Amino acid sequence: MNLTWVALGIILLTHGYVLKISTFTTAGTVDYFESIGFPAIAAYLVIAGEIFDALALLIGAFTRLAARLPIPILLGATWMHLGNNWVFSAEGGGWEFPILLVIRAVSISLGGAGRDAVDNLAPMKSFVSFRSSTQAITE
């Protein structure tokens, strides 16, 4: 099992469910997003993205895609923390942790999940091969 994609999945699930839904509440997260100029739908998309990407990463399904999708969210988090200093323990949280997650997500999206992922099961491999073939034809 590749701990890199599992760790990213755990972190995304923690931020999407535990932090944004359980701790801040969905309404509180929506209010925060609106207070910094984002529409409410952005909060729902971030929450859903973090949770669904996390679940896919935790089992190693659609790993490259699941690692790519949260990159804009993670870049946004990095951008939001830029003014708070480098160290994440700084007041308001620095940007070292979000940028580390961006690097981890890019690494996974380029390298894939590894041999223990659901991606490597025979039916999944057939689907991925078919999908890659049809993409090559349409591009």
BAFI-3210 file (N, C-alpha, C; in Angstrom, 3 decimals, decimal comma, padded with zeros to 6 digits):
// residues 139
n [1|2|3|4|5|6|7|8|9|10|11|12|13|14|15|16|17|18|19|20|21|22|23|24|25|26|27|28|29|30|31|32|33|34|35|36|37|38|39|40|41|42|43|44|45|46|47|48|49|50|51|52|53|54|55|56|57|58|59|60|61|62|63|64|65|66|67|68|69|70|71|72|73|74|75|76|77|78|79|80|81|82|83|84|85|86|87|88|89|90|91|92|93|94|95|96|97|98|99|100|101|102|103|104|105|106|107|108|109|110|111|112|113|114|115|116|117|118|119|120|121|122|123|124|125|126|127|128|129|130|131|132|133|134|135|136|137|138|139]
n.u [000,849|000,545|001,564|001,485|-000,769|-002,793|-002,350|-002,808|-005,503|-006,601|-006,028|-007,501|-010,097|-010,317|-010,194|-012,384|-014,662|-014,466|-013,450|-014,781|-017,511|-018,256|-016,921|-016,817|-019,327|-021,567|-023,061|-021,581|-019,176|-020,029|-020,815|-018,293|-016,913|-018,476|-017,927|-015,355|-015,626|-016,407|-018,891|-021,678|-021,956|-019,363|-018,306|-019,780|-018,903|-016,170|-016,253|-017,584|-015,787|-013,416|-014,231|-015,163|-012,913|-011,118|-012,201|-011,909|-009,109|-008,380|-009,022|-007,662|-008,787|-009,317|-007,057|-005,106|-006,758|-008,281|-006,294|-005,641|-007,931|-008,305|-006,282|-006,712|-008,264|-006,445|-004,421|-005,853|-006,201|-003,546|-002,995|-004,772|-003,502|-001,088|-000,445|-000,027|002,443|005,120|005,280|003,045|002,044|001,806|-000,149|-003,386|-002,557|000,078|001,514|002,937|001,952|-000,393|000,904|002,598|000,714|-000,235|002,052|002,265|-000,160|000,255|002,449|001,308|-000,624|000,974|002,531|000,795|-001,005|000,276|001,014|-000,862|-003,356|-006,894|-007,203|-005,647|-006,979|-008,345|-010,916|-011,024|-008,640|-009,208|-011,264|-009,886|-007,963|-009,639|-010,802|-008,539|-007,840|-010,051|-009,838|-007,448|-008,212|-010,106|-008,661]
n.v [-001,181|002,188|004,710|007,408|008,195|007,289|008,793|011,419|011,115|010,693|013,171|014,936|013,959|014,488|017,303|017,905|016,567|016,279|018,811|020,879|020,133|018,817|020,313|023,184|023,348|022,922|025,171|027,175|026,981|027,720|030,356|031,419|031,183|032,915|035,265|035,833|036,434|034,440|032,551|030,767|028,225|027,476|026,684|024,345|022,804|022,552|021,130|018,738|017,931|017,492|015,380|013,285|012,944|012,158|009,680|008,172|008,222|006,884|004,225|003,847|004,259|005,478|007,048|008,903|010,900|011,527|012,652|014,874|016,514|017,881|019,782|022,546|023,393|023,056|024,800|027,152|027,180|027,455|029,994|031,528|031,423|032,709|035,278|034,788|034,004|031,584|029,211|026,745|026,750|029,360|032,270|032,044|030,170|029,152|028,819|026,498|023,851|023,604|023,951|021,771|019,731|020,281|019,657|016,952|015,998|016,584|014,928|012,368|012,413|012,359|010,052|007,956|005,351|003,018|-000,504|-001,673|-000,548|-000,109|000,635|-001,136|-003,534|-006,092|-005,558|-002,784|-001,972|-002,593|-000,768|001,654|001,401|001,315|003,820|005,457|004,782|005,726|008,414|009,027|008,730|010,744|013,028]
n.w [000,000|-000,828|001,088|000,563|-001,073|000,573|002,903|001,921|001,299|003,879|005,066|003,402|003,872|006,585|006,561|004,911|006,020|008,957|009,786|008,168|008,114|010,594|012,652|011,983|010,926|008,143|007,419|008,711|007,311|004,756|005,327|005,977|003,511|001,972|003,341|002,571|-000,024|-001,848|-003,655|-002,196|-003,326|-003,894|-001,441|-000,941|-003,115|-002,538|-000,096|-000,934|-002,918|-001,441|000,243|-001,535|-003,203|-001,234|-000,396|-002,756|-003,004|-000,647|-001,159|-003,440|-005,973|-009,227|-008,985|-010,029|-011,146|-008,865|-007,334|-008,826|-008,887|-006,317|-006,428|-007,309|-005,092|-002,997|-003,827|-003,594|-000,812|-000,059|-001,118|000,433|002,874|002,540|003,554|006,217|007,121|006,781|008,410|009,520|012,076|012,737|013,619|012,355|010,580|008,577|005,243|004,682|005,067|003,345|000,814|000,788|000,577|-001,991|-003,502|-002,872|-003,991|-006,725|-007,198|-006,795|-008,818|-011,056|-010,701|-010,073|-008,272|-007,460|-006,912|-005,118|-005,338|-005,958|-008,541|-009,970|-010,224|-012,299|-013,802|-013,433|-014,606|-017,261|-017,771|-017,404|-019,436|-021,702|-021,495|-021,776|-024,392|-025,849|-025,287|-026,569|-029,219|-029,522|-029,090]
ca.u [000,000|001,313|001,116|001,324|-002,155|-003,629|-002,183|-003,534|-006,925|-006,955|-005,997|-008,649|-011,308|-010,314|-010,541|-013,716|-015,747|-014,284|-013,286|-015,776|-018,894|-018,469|-016,416|-017,314|-020,654|-021,690|-023,514|-020,449|-018,227|-020,639|-020,693|-016,890|-016,618|-019,134|-017,261|-014,114|-015,962|-016,763|-020,307|-021,978|-021,739|-017,937|-018,114|-020,319|-018,017|-014,933|-016,566|-017,835|-014,536|-012,488|-014,730|-015,172|-011,520|-010,525|-012,665|-011,257|-007,692|-008,223|-009,062|-006,817|-009,617|-009,178|-006,090|-004,521|-007,815|-008,615|-005,209|-005,649|-009,104|-008,191|-005,169|-007,186|-008,685|-005,231|-003,772|-006,646|-005,861|-002,196|-003,144|-005,448|-002,585|000,179|-000,175|000,085|003,785|005,426|005,045|001,609|001,646|001,627|-001,546|-004,116|-002,003|000,962|001,234|003,803|001,176|-001,151|001,772|003,047|-000,376|-000,222|003,172|001,886|-001,202|000,896|003,268|000,415|-001,269|001,973|003,070|-000,224|-001,225|001,110|000,462|-001,899|-004,563|-008,054|-006,944|-004,943|-007,831|-008,545|-011,979|-010,666|-007,603|-009,881|-011,966|-008,886|-007,384|-010,659|-010,931|-007,332|-007,919|-011,039|-009,291|-006,432|-008,919|-010,812|-007,744]
ca.v [000,000|003,421|005,603|008,774|008,475|007,064|009,963|012,547|010,821|010,940|014,620|015,546|013,563|015,242|018,696|017,996|016,140|016,607|020,249|021,752|019,741|018,543|021,358|024,513|023,080|023,295|026,570|028,012|026,968|028,556|031,750|031,831|031,363|034,152|036,412|036,136|036,784|033,313|032,188|029,617|026,974|027,130|025,943|022,996|022,095|022,223|020,047|017,511|017,547|016,920|014,093|012,256|012,671|011,411|008,291|007,526|008,036|005,896|002,867|003,796|004,217|006,693|007,745|010,085|011,910|011,932|013,508|016,136|017,350|018,827|020,731|023,942|023,653|023,176|026,054|028,209|027,197|028,030|031,426|032,151|031,436|033,369|036,416|034,355|033,504|030,270|028,113|026,528|027,019|030,809|032,667|031,958|029,074|029,521|028,134|025,338|022,614|023,518|023,763|020,380|018,922|020,490|018,868|015,538|015,707|016,575|013,722|011,218|012,488|011,987|008,714|006,935|004,823|001,881|-001,840|-002,112|000,258|-000,665|000,921|-002,252|-004,711|-006,368|-004,776|-001,370|-001,768|-002,598|000,508|002,710|001,234|001,729|005,268|006,043|004,582|006,644|009,766|009,186|008,867|012,025|014,175]
ca.w [000,000|-000,910|002,159|000,068|-001,443|001,757|003,782|001,331|001,480|005,285|005,307|002,722|004,591|007,838|006,290|004,322|006,909|010,378|009,999|007,533|008,428|012,022|013,546|011,604|010,363|006,732|007,370|009,095|006,198|003,710|005,792|005,848|002,087|001,534|003,975|001,851|-001,397|-002,702|-003,571|-001,335|-004,056|-003,795|-000,186|-001,134|-004,043|-001,820|000,850|-001,699|-003,568|-000,464|000,745|-002,578|-003,571|-000,119|-000,440|-003,900|-002,673|000,422|-001,710|-004,627|-007,178|-010,046|-008,140|-010,680|-011,215|-007,489|-006,844|-009,587|-008,607|-005,200|-006,575|-007,218|-003,708|-002,191|-004,218|-002,955|000,619|000,032|-001,379|001,583|004,015|002,198|004,423|007,615|007,366|006,219|009,342|009,683|013,460|012,886|013,800|011,098|009,785|007,476|003,985|004,463|004,989|002,091|-000,358|000,857|000,035|-003,445|-004,027|-002,723|-004,976|-008,047|-007,242|-006,966|-010,129|-012,064|-010,468|-009,876|-006,933|-007,093|-007,177|-004,189|-005,511|-006,657|-009,959|-010,596|-010,377|-013,727|-014,440|-013,387|-015,623|-018,558|-017,890|-017,570|-020,767|-022,659|-021,368|-022,361|-025,837|-026,421|-025,174|-027,609|-030,491|-029,579|-028,933]
c.u [000,893|000,772|000,890|-000,124|-003,115|-003,555|-002,920|-005,038|-007,394|-007,004|-007,190|-009,957|-011,428|-010,728|-011,960|-014,828|-015,564|-014,233|-014,472|-017,220|-019,104|-018,053|-017,018|-018,786|-020,698|-022,099|-022,382|-019,404|-018,738|-020,514|-019,265|-016,538|-017,238|-018,439|-015,946|-014,355|-016,294|-018,261|-020,491|-021,682|-020,279|-017,666|-018,604|-019,426|-016,711|-015,174|-016,748|-016,554|-013,568|-012,946|-014,663|-013,766|-010,837|-010,923|-012,016|-009,785|-007,493|-008,265|-008,216|-007,600|-009,529|-008,148|-005,516|-005,540|-008,152|-007,524|-005,187|-006,772|-008,939|-007,070|-005,655|-007,634|-007,453|-004,437|-004,515|-006,343|-004,474|-002,270|-003,766|-004,512|-001,286|000,535|000,075|001,456|003,917|004,976|003,551|001,134|001,505|000,142|-002,246|-003,614|-001,155|000,678|002,118|002,995|000,342|-000,265|002,357|001,974|-000,477|000,863|002,855|000,839|-000,624|001,722|002,413|-000,212|-000,301|002,414|002,040|-000,193|-000,267|000,342|-000,699|-003,234|-005,670|-007,902|-006,343|-005,749|-008,175|-009,689|-011,655|-009,611|-008,229|-010,585|-010,980|-008,259|-008,358|-010,784|-009,733|-007,359|-008,894|-010,569|-008,282|-007,084|-009,545|-009,893|-006,995]
c.v [001,241|004,421|007,031|009,069|008,221|008,274|011,177|012,340|011,094|012,438|015,302|015,202|014,323|016,688|018,840|017,660|016,646|018,117|021,054|021,392|019,598|019,684|022,715|024,489|023,544|024,750|027,531|028,093|027,836|030,028|032,258|032,090|032,655|035,377|036,777|036,310|035,652|033,033|030,930|028,294|026,530|026,324|024,506|022,173|021,685|021,063|018,727|017,010|016,895|015,540|013,009|011,928|011,843|009,945|007,528|007,251|006,946|004,462|002,734|003,660|005,551|007,630|008,996|011,214|012,431|012,798|014,848|017,066|018,292|019,858|022,184|024,324|023,901|024,433|027,246|028,318|027,795|029,541|032,148|032,278|032,197|034,515|036,059|033,815|032,097|029,136|027,975|026,776|028,519|031,127|032,697|030,853|029,577|028,680|026,922|024,048|022,545|023,303|022,353|019,452|019,076|019,620|017,376|015,153|015,652|015,304|012,483|011,237|012,118|010,534|007,613|006,358|003,722|000,573|-002,252|-001,397|-000,523|-000,432|-000,277|-003,538|-004,877|-005,561|-003,279|-001,075|-001,731|-001,273|001,635|002,614|001,689|003,244|005,957|005,925|005,552|008,080|010,011|009,399|010,250|013,226|014,473]
c.w [000,000|000,103|001,685|-000,279|-000,292|002,690|003,232|001,480|002,899|005,572|004,647|003,427|005,903|007,607|005,743|005,289|008,338|010,594|009,458|007,866|009,930|012,936|013,222|011,210|008,904|006,606|007,721|007,994|005,056|004,086|005,632|004,380|001,565|002,119|003,288|000,351|-002,346|-002,591|-002,721|-002,035|-003,987|-002,532|-000,331|-002,063|-003,376|-000,860|000,103|-002,356|-002,608|000,000|-000,330|-003,075|-002,488|-000,178|-001,594|-003,595|-001,622|-000,089|-002,974|-005,916|-007,914|-009,412|-008,785|-010,759|-009,823|-006,879|-007,573|-009,154|-007,415|-005,350|-006,569|-005,801|-002,838|-002,547|-003,621|-001,472|000,829|-000,119|-000,180|002,789|003,747|003,135|005,878|007,979|006,790|007,131|009,627|011,110|013,724|013,050|012,439|010,182|008,638|006,247|003,725|004,278|003,708|000,861|-000,371|000,284|-001,478|-004,073|-003,959|-003,777|-006,393|-008,212|-007,490|-008,353|-011,252|-011,932|-010,330|-008,475|-006,523|-007,208|-006,283|-004,363|-006,207|-008,162|-010,684|-010,678|-011,855|-014,356|-014,481|-014,446|-017,010|-018,791|-018,154|-018,953|-021,837|-022,665|-022,010|-023,876|-026,475|-026,321|-026,279|-028,974|-030,618|-029,489|-030,195]
res [m|n|l|t|w|v|a|l|g|i|i|l|l|t|h|g|y|v|l|k|i|s|t|f|t|t|a|g|t|v|d|y|f|e|s|i|g|f|p|a|i|a|a|y|l|v|i|a|g|e|i|f|d|a|l|a|l|l|i|g|a|f|t|r|l|a|a|r|l|p|i|p|i|l|l|g|a|t|w|m|h|l|g|n|n|w|v|f|s|a|e|g|g|g|w|e|f|p|i|l|l|v|i|r|a|v|s|i|s|l|g|g|a|g|r|d|a|v|d|n|l|a|p|m|k|s|f|v|s|f|r|s|s|t|q|a|i|t|e]
***
